[in-house]
Amino acid sequence: MYIDSHCHLDFDVLREGLPELLTAAARAELSAILIPGICPDQWLEARALIERLEEGTIKPRLYAAAGLHPWWIDGYRRVEEADGQTVERLGRELRAWVKAQRPIAIGECGLDGAIETPLALQQLLFECQLAVATEFDLPLILHVRRCHGEVLRCLDSVKGVRGVVHGFSGSTQQAQEYW
C-alpha cells in the first residue's frame, strides 16, 4: 500500500474528475492521500470535501493538513494589520483549527525566495507554524524554494521536528541536512 503525502485534491483542476481519480488511486493500491492546507479558507473547503467523500465508500482514505503557504500570505494578510498582528492571528486560527479538526500535519508552509512577499514576513509566519507543529507534535509539509539555508536554520532551532519537503530540488548535502 502507498500513501500520497501531498495532493491538492480540492483544487478546481482535480475536482471535476475526482471520483474517477480516487477509484484509479484505490486500484493502484493507494491507501491514503493527504490534502495540504494553503490558507484558512481552504482548510474549510478541504474538510468539507473529505466529509462529503467519507459519506460514501470512496477509498483511499483522505486526510487534511492545515497551513499557510507562502504564495497565499498576501491574500491572508489584512491591510490594516502590522506583521506581528498577522502572525498572532494565524497562530490563534491554526491552534483553534488543530484542536477542533485534528489535522494530521501542519503545512504546506515554508519559505519562497522567488516571490514578492517579504522574506521577513514569510519567516515570521513559518516560525509560527513551526511552533504550532511542535506544540501539537505534528509533522510539517514544507514548501522551500531558494531558501533551504533559512529553512534549515529555523528547523535547527526546534527539537523533534519531522515531515516532508515537498518537491525537493536542493543538493545532496542539503537533503542530508534535512535528514
Summary of the structure (lengths in Angstrom):
residues: 179
radius of gyration: 16.4
end to end distance: 23.7
largest distance: 49.9
contacts: 546
relative contact order: 0.13
helix: 49%
strand: 18%
